[in-house]
Amino acid sequence: MSRLRPLLVIVLACGLLGFGLYSGVRTRRAADTALQQATADAAVEVVNVVSPTQTAPMHEILLPGTTQAFSDAPLFARTNGYVKAWYFDIGAHVKKGQLLAEIETPEVDQQLQQGRADLETAQANLRQAEITAERWQALLDSGSVSKQETDQAVNALGAMKATVNSNAANVRRLEQLQGFEKISAPFDGVITARNLDVGVLVNAGSTTTPSQELFHIAAIDRLRVFVAVPEVYARAARPGVMATLTLNEFPGRTFRGTLARTASAIDLTSRTLLVEVDVDNPKGELLPGAYAYVHLQLPSDVRSVTIPVNTLIFRAQGLQVAVVRDGRAQLIPVTAGRDHGTVVEIIAGLQPNDQVIVAPSDSLTGGTPVRIAAAPSSPRP
């Protein structure tokens, strides 16, 4: 019995040693496996994703514009002379045909008198030529004169008729110039500029000698607002679409208008469509030349989505976003619409169920394994 005790101690010690070795190897292998897994997990980039937000079928776009008078005309002198009198100043509301100013034209008056005298002389010569032609025709029938002499008398009658017509046309021309002594309003409107005074010499306008503008008149009971609509909304900007105007000088107020017409052509420089919005202004509150914000309610012909601006990737290949598909990042080209500041509209390339990577790294490439980060849990009350 005493001999078996040392042997038993040795066996027990060997068992404990073997168990210790086994446990150490197993722990080491588990640690290696955990390290490998941790290394593999660390190699996969963790990303945050968002889902695109689908836009409404009817949406509003905000564009800048400038109000313009529906009718706007500068008034020039059509005859030379001196200003005799003027009757309306800036800000005056006038009616169509109302007399605005008068011009004295002594030279035109004298030319008209001379033209009328020349016409009377030509008419007298015409009557004499008619009598002469009739007499020569009668003498030709009796054989008393030659046919050549008769033809000369008849031709003289034709020439005299042409002279009378020429003098009559000159008289009518001078009478029209004399009629331009009175400057009248071409339409109902308001005087926005007056550049004449009594005694000022004015000249008739021409292509070679530009003259001074006497008055400027604008019809402000209705205004035009020209707006450049981006090309992506050109199909939706159709005549009849409602619009509203807001101006800084009228805080909290809106003015209703209607998209009246479009240019039907895209501007090659700005890639925009020029449209005209007409706004009624019966009280004259809106002034021509004012800066306005035009709100257009446009139906969306193309279904679009919005995503945060920090999801966009700007590279040589064009505008892209990174989406997670089957555990890998895929770079998708997209077409942008309106920029809302913090979010941007995407009109092509994305679907509402896509998972878009937020703030992708510059080194991210297509096919890179990624892992979506778990959403943070909401704090308990």
C-alpha positions in Angstrom: 0.0 0.0 0.0 2.8 2.3 0.9 4.5 1.5 -2.5 1.3 2.3 -4.5 0.9 5.8 -3.0 3.9 7.4 -4.9 2.7 5.8 -8.1 -0.8 7.3 -7.6 0.7 10.7 -7.0 2.7 10.5 -10.2 -0.4 9.5 -12.3 -2.5 12.2 -10.7 0.2 14.8 -11.4 0.5 13.6 -15.0 -3.3 13.9 -15.4 -3.3 17.4 -14.0 -0.4 18.3 -16.3 -2.2 16.9 -19.4 -5.4 18.7 -18.5 -3.6 21.9 -18.1 -1.9 21.5 -21.4 -5.2 20.7 -23.1 -6.9 23.7 -21.5 -4.1 26.0 -22.6 -4.1 24.8 -26.2 -7.9 25.1 -26.3 -7.8 28.6 -24.9 -5.1 29.6 -27.3 -7.0 28.3 -30.2 -10.2 30.1 -29.1 -8.2 33.3 -28.7 -6.7 32.9 -32.2 -10.2 32.3 -33.7 -11.6 35.3 -31.9 -8.7 37.4 -33.1 -9.1 36.2 -36.7 -12.9 37.0 -36.5 -12.2 40.4 -35.0 -9.6 41.1 -37.7 -12.1 40.1 -40.4 -14.8 42.2 -38.8 -12.4 45.1 -38.6 -11.6 44.8 -42.3 -15.3 45.3 -43.2 -16.3 49.0 -43.1 -19.2 49.9 -40.9 -21.5 52.3 -42.7 -24.7 54.3 -41.8 -27.4 54.2 -44.4 -30.6 56.1 -45.1 -33.6 55.3 -47.3 -34.6 57.9 -50.0 -37.7 59.9 -49.3 -40.2 59.8 -52.1 -41.5 63.2 -53.2 -45.1 64.2 -53.6 -46.8 64.1 -57.0 -47.4 67.9 -56.8 -44.5 70.0 -55.5 -43.5 73.6 -55.4 -40.4 75.2 -56.8 -39.2 78.7 -55.8 -37.6 80.8 -58.5 -36.5 84.5 -58.7 -38.1 86.9 -61.1 -38.6 90.6 -61.9 -41.9 92.2 -62.4 -42.5 94.1 -65.7 -45.3 96.2 -67.0 -47.6 94.3 -69.3 -47.3 97.2 -71.8 -44.3 99.5 -71.7 -43.4 102.2 -74.3 -41.0 105.1 -74.6 -42.5 108.1 -76.4 -40.4 110.1 -78.9 -40.9 113.1 -81.1 -41.8 112.4 -84.7 -41.2 115.9 -85.8 -38.6 118.7 -85.2 -39.6 121.7 -83.0 -39.8 123.2 -79.6 -41.8 122.0 -76.6 -44.8 124.3 -76.3 -46.4 122.7 -73.2 -46.6 119.5 -71.2 -49.5 118.4 -69.1 -48.5 115.3 -67.1 -45.6 114.5 -64.8 -44.2 111.2 -63.5 -46.7 109.1 -61.5 -49.7 110.5 -63.4 -52.3 108.0 -64.6 -53.5 108.8 -68.1 -56.0 107.4 -70.5 -55.5 106.2 -74.1 -55.5 109.2 -76.5 -55.1 111.8 -73.7 -52.9 114.7 -74.7 -49.5 114.7 -73.0 -47.5 117.5 -74.6 -47.5 119.9 -77.6 -44.6 120.8 -79.9 -44.3 124.0 -82.0 -43.1 123.2 -85.5 -42.8 126.5 -87.4 -40.6 124.9 -90.2 -43.2 122.2 -90.8 -46.0 124.7 -90.8 -44.2 126.8 -93.5 -43.4 123.6 -95.5 -47.0 122.7 -95.4 -48.1 126.1 -96.7 -45.6 125.8 -99.5 -46.7 122.2 -100.3 -50.4 123.3 -100.5 -49.4 126.2 -102.9 -47.4 123.8 -105.1 -50.5 121.5 -105.2 -52.8 124.3 -106.3 -50.3 125.2 -109.0 -50.1 121.7 -110.2 -53.9 121.4 -110.2 -54.2 124.5 -112.3 -51.6 123.2 -114.8 -53.5 119.9 -114.9 -56.7 121.7 -115.8 -54.9 123.5 -118.6 -53.3 120.3 -119.8 -56.7 118.6 -119.9 -58.2 121.4 -122.0 -55.2 121.4 -124.4 -55.4 117.6 -124.8 -59.1 117.7 -125.6 -58.6 120.4 -128.2 -55.7 118.6 -129.9 -57.7 115.4 -129.9 -60.6 117.2 -131.7 -58.2 118.8 -134.2 -56.7 115.4 -134.9 -60.1 114.0 -135.7 -60.6 116.8 -138.3 -57.1 116.3 -139.7 -55.9 119.7 -138.7 -52.9 118.6 -136.6 -50.5 115.7 -136.8 -50.8 112.7 -134.5 -47.3 113.4 -133.0 -48.4 116.8 -131.7 -51.6 115.2 -130.3 -49.6 112.5 -128.5 -47.3 115.2 -127.0 -50.4 117.0 -125.5 -51.8 113.7 -124.2 -48.5 112.8 -122.6 -48.2 116.3 -121.0 -51.6 115.7 -119.5 -50.4 112.4 -117.9 -47.2 114.0 -116.6 -49.3 116.8 -115.0 -51.5 114.2 -113.3 -48.4 112.6 -111.8 -47.2 116.0 -110.6 -50.6 116.6 -108.9 -50.5 113.2 -107.2 -46.9 113.8 -106.0 -47.8 117.2 -104.6 -50.9 115.8 -102.9 -48.8 113.1 -101.3 -46.3 115.7 -100.0 -49.1 117.7 -98.5 -50.5 114.6 -96.7 -47.0 113.8 -95.4 -46.6 117.3 -94.0 -50.1 117.2 -92.5 -49.1 114.0 -90.7 -45.9 115.7 -89.4 -48.0 118.6 -88.2 -50.3 116.1 -86.4 -47.2 114.8 -84.5 -47.1 118.2 -82.8 -49.5 116.6 -80.3 -48.1 113.7 -78.2 -50.9 111.5 -76.9 -50.9 108.4 -74.7 -50.9 105.2 -76.7 -52.7 103.2 -74.0 -54.0 103.5 -70.4 -51.1 103.6 -68.0 -48.9 105.6 -65.7 -46.1 108.1 -66.7 -42.8 106.7 -65.3 -40.5 109.2 -66.9 -40.6 112.8 -68.3 -37.6 114.2 -70.0 -38.8 117.4 -71.5 -39.6 121.0 -70.5 -41.1 124.1 -72.1 -38.8 125.5 -74.8 -36.6 122.4 -75.2 -35.6 121.6 -78.8 -36.6 118.1 -79.8 -35.7 116.2 -82.9 -37.5 113.5 -84.7 -36.2 110.0 -84.0 -34.4 108.1 -86.7 -32.0 105.2 -87.0 -29.0 107.5 -87.7 -29.8 110.3 -85.3 -31.1 109.0 -82.0 -33.4 111.4 -80.2 -34.3 112.0 -76.6 -37.1 110.1 -75.0 -39.8 112.5 -74.1 -42.1 110.3 -71.9 -42.1 106.7 -70.7 -45.5 105.1 -70.1 -46.3 101.7 -68.5 -49.5 99.8 -68.1 -49.3 98.4 -64.5 -52.9 97.1 -64.0 -51.4 93.8 -65.1 -47.8 92.7 -64.8 -45.5 90.1 -66.5 -42.9 88.1 -64.5 -40.4 86.3 -66.6 -38.9 83.2 -64.9 -36.1 80.8 -66.0 -37.4 77.3 -65.1 -34.7 74.5 -65.0 -34.7 72.1 -67.8 -35.7 69.1 -65.7 -39.1 70.8 -65.0 -39.6 72.1 -68.5 -42.3 69.5 -69.4 -44.2 70.3 -66.2 -44.2 74.1 -66.8 -47.3 74.3 -69.0 -49.6 77.3 -69.6 -52.4 77.5 -67.1 -50.3 76.4 -64.1 -51.1 78.5 -61.0 -48.3 80.5 -59.4 -47.9 82.8 -56.4 -45.6 85.8 -55.9 -44.0 86.9 -52.6 -42.0 90.1 -52.2 -39.9 91.4 -49.4 -41.8 94.7 -49.2 -45.0 92.7 -48.6 -44.1 90.3 -45.7 -46.8 87.7 -45.1 -48.7 88.5 -48.4 -49.0 86.5 -51.6 -50.2 87.6 -55.1 -51.8 85.0 -57.4 -50.8 84.6 -61.0 -51.0 82.2 -63.9 -48.3 80.8 -66.1 -49.4 82.3 -69.4 -46.9 81.2 -72.0 -43.4 79.6 -72.5 -40.6 80.2 -74.9 -40.9 76.6 -76.2 -37.1 76.4 -76.4 -34.3 75.7 -73.9 -31.7 78.4 -73.5 -28.3 76.8 -74.5 -26.4 78.9 -72.0 -28.4 78.5 -68.8 -30.3 75.2 -69.7 -33.5 76.8 -68.6 -36.9 77.4 -70.1 -38.2 81.0 -70.1 -41.8 81.3 -69.0 -44.1 84.2 -68.4 -46.3 84.5 -65.4 -49.1 87.1 -65.6 -50.3 88.8 -62.4 -53.3 91.0 -62.0 -52.5 94.3 -60.3 -55.8 96.3 -60.2 -54.7 98.5 -57.2 -51.3 99.2 -58.6 -49.6 97.8 -55.4 -46.9 95.9 -57.4 -44.4 98.1 -59.1 -42.6 97.3 -62.4 -39.0 96.3 -61.8 -39.5 94.8 -58.4 -37.6 91.6 -57.4 -40.1 88.8 -56.6 -40.0 85.2 -55.6 -42.2 83.0 -57.9 -43.7 79.9 -56.4 -44.8 77.4 -59.1 -46.9 74.4 -58.3 -45.7 71.9 -60.8 -47.0 68.4 -61.2 -44.1 65.9 -61.2 -44.0 64.0 -64.5 -41.0 62.0 -63.2 -41.2 60.3 -59.8 -38.3 61.5 -57.8 -36.8 61.0 -54.3 -34.7 63.1 -51.9 -31.6 62.2 -50.1 -29.2 64.1 -47.8 -26.5 66.0 -49.5 -23.7 64.2 -47.6 -24.6 61.0 -49.5 -23.4 62.4 -52.8 -20.1 61.4 -54.4 -18.4 63.8 -56.8 -15.9 62.0 -59.0 -14.7 62.1 -62.6 -17.4 59.6 -63.5 -20.1 62.1 -62.6 -22.5 62.4 -59.7 -22.9 59.1 -57.8 -24.2 57.6 -54.6 -23.1 54.4 -52.8 -25.8 51.8 -52.0 -25.6 48.6 -50.0 -26.6 45.5 -51.9 -25.9 41.9 -50.8 -23.4 43.2 -48.2 -21.3 45.1 -50.6 -21.2 48.8 -51.7 -22.3 49.6 -55.2 -21.7 53.0 -56.8 -24.8 54.2 -58.7 -24.8 57.1 -61.1 -27.7 59.5 -60.4 -29.3 62.6 -61.9 -30.0 65.5 -59.6 -32.9 67.8 -59.6 -33.5 70.7 -57.2 -31.1 71.5 -54.4 -32.9 72.2 -51.1 -29.8 72.9 -49.1 -29.6 69.9 -46.7 -31.3 67.5 -49.1 -31.2 67.2 -52.9 -33.7 65.8 -55.3 -32.8 62.7 -57.4 -34.9 62.3 -60.5 -33.1 59.2 -61.9 -31.0 56.3 -60.6 -32.5 55.6 -57.1 -35.5 53.7 -55.8 -37.3 54.4 -52.5 -36.2 51.0 -51.1 -32.4 51.5 -51.7 -30.1 51.8 -48.7 -27.8 54.8 -49.4 -24.5 55.1 -47.5 -24.2 58.4 -45.5 -20.9 60.2 -45.8 -19.0 57.6 -47.8 -15.2 57.6 -47.6 -13.2 58.9 -50.5 -11.5 55.4 -50.9 -14.9 53.6 -51.2 -15.1 51.6 -54.4 -17.7 49.4 -56.0 -17.8 45.8 -54.5 -16.2 46.7 -51.2 -17.7 44.6 -48.3 -19.6 46.8 -45.9 -21.7 46.3 -42.8 -24.6 48.4 -41.8 -24.3 49.9 -38.3 -27.0 49.1 -35.9 -29.5 51.9 -35.3 -28.9 53.6 -31.9 -31.4 52.6 -29.3 -33.8 55.2 -28.1 -33.1 56.5 -24.5 -35.4 55.2 -21.9 -37.5 57.7 -20.1 
